[in-house]
Amino acid sequence: MTKDECFYLGKIVAKFSFKGEVLIKLDTDEPEAYTEMESVLIEYNENLVPFFIERSNLQKSTLLRVKFEDIETEQDAEDLIGAHTYLPLTMLPDLEDDQFYFHEIIGFDVIDATHGNIGKITSINDSTAQALFEIQKGEKQILIPMNDEFIDKIDKENNTIYLTTPEGLVELYLG
């Protein structure tokens, strides 16, 4: 399984006990949805390796305490610190029609209420305080804040997202 077929679940941030338990900092809005997992994929030496879970429970809001099979000592657990964890895309919970996962909308056409088709979404930049749609229109890149007030409709069937952007925003890029 490759990273393209998976979603990022979180990062192993610390050892928890002398019995090989670790804490995974979950990167999710619903950490409780991941307390019953049988296994996770851990990025180890640039490969995704399945690790089976004996038991797990939430410690704090987004910290999942995990005991993996065959990880019995502090030293075994130490080797996993800093590793990224993944799950197959098929394990993502279904969303309502007006919700989406970032990976789902890559390649969607963007229709602005004022300007019509302003290009295709090439990626989502979530490294800023406000996530941004990165839209390619010919040679130009347009950055639109991913704000619920701007999103009118998501048409997953036709790979199209409809926006109403503030006056002047699109003009900044298309000049």
N, C-alpha and C positions, 0 to 999 in steps of 0.2 A: 504494500500500500504506500502511496506517495503522499506528500503534503498537500498536493492539489486535490486529493480525494478526502482530505480531513479538514477539521477546523481546530483552531488553537483553543485548548481548554484552560491552560494555566501553566504556572512554573513551580517547580519544587523549590521551596525557599528555605526549609530548615529540617533538621532532625527533630523528632519529638521525644523519643524514649531510647533507652539502651537496648530495646528489642527490635530495632530496625525500622521503626515507624517514621514517617515523614509528613510534613505539612505542604500541601499544594495550595498556592494562592490562585483561586479560580478567577478567570476573567469572564464573568457572566453576571447578568442581572438577576438570575434565578439559581443561586448556588444549591438550593435544596433539591433541584431537579437532578443533581449529579451524585446523590448520596447512595444510590443503589447500583452503581456500575459494577460489572464483573471484571473489567479490565480497562486499561488505557494504553495508548501508544506513547512511548517515551523516546525522545530524540537522543540517541546515544551513538557516538562516533559517526555522525551524519546519516544514521539510519533510524527508521522508526521501528522500535522493538516493543512487542506486546508484553505487558506486565500484568499478571493476574492479581486481583485484590481479594485478600482474606476478609478484611473488614474496613469500614470507613465511617466517619461521622464528622459533622460540621463542628469546628472548634469555636470560631467566631464567625461573623457574617460571611466572609468569603474564604476562610481557611478550612480546607478539608484535611482531616487527620486520616492517613492511609497506612494500612499494614499490607504490604505486598507479599505474595508467596515467594519463598526463597530469599527474601531479604531479612536476615536474622540478627544482624549485629549493627552497632553504630557505624562501623567501617563500611559495611555494605551500603548503608543509607547515605553515608558521606559522599560516596561515589555518584549519587544521584542529585546532589544539591546543585541547583542552577539549571537543571535539565527542563526542557519544555515538554508539556504533555499535550496530546492530541486525541481526538476521537473521530471516527468516520463521519462524513457529512450526513450519512443516512440516520445518524443518531440525534441530529438536531430536532428539537421539538417543532411541530407544525405551528405556523403563525397564522394570525387572522389575515384576511385579504389585504387590509391596509397596512400591514407590517411586512418587513423584509429583513433578510440577512444581507450584510454588505456584499458578499460574494454573489448573491442572486441577481443583483441589478447591473453587474458589469456587462457592458455591451448594450444596455437599454438605450433607446432613443429618448432624447429629452425634448419635450414640447413645452415651450414657454407661452403663456397666455397672450403676451404682447408680440413676441418675436418669432413665433412658430418653432420649427425644428432648429434647436441650437447645437445639435451634435449628439455624440454618444458618450455614455459614461465609461471612462477608461479605468478608473479606480476610485476608491474612497480614501481620503486622507484623514485618518483619525488621530494623528499625532499632535494636532492643535487643540486648543480649548473647545472649539466648535468643529465637529466633523464636517468635511467638505466633499461635495461631489466634484470630481475632476472630470471635466467634459472636454472632448476634442472636437473642434469644428474646423476642418481643413488643417491649416498650419497653426491655428490658435488654440490655446488652452483656456477654458473658462472655469473659474472656481466659484461654486455656489454653496453657501452654508446649508448644511443639511438640517433645515429648520421645519418643524411640522407645519408652521404657518405658511410656508412656501409650497408645500406639497399638496396639490389638489387631488391627484388620483394616481394610483399605481396599477397599471394594466399588465399583469404578469403574462397573460395569454398572448399579448401582442408585443411583449418586451418594450413597453413604453412607460415613461413616467411623465406626468403633467405637473408643471410648476407655474406659480404666479410669483415672479420675482419682483423685488422693490424697484421702483423707477430708477433708471441709471445704472443698475448693477451689471446687466448684460452689455450695455453700451461701453462700459469701462474696457471690456475685452475685445469687442468687435469694432469699436471706434467708428 
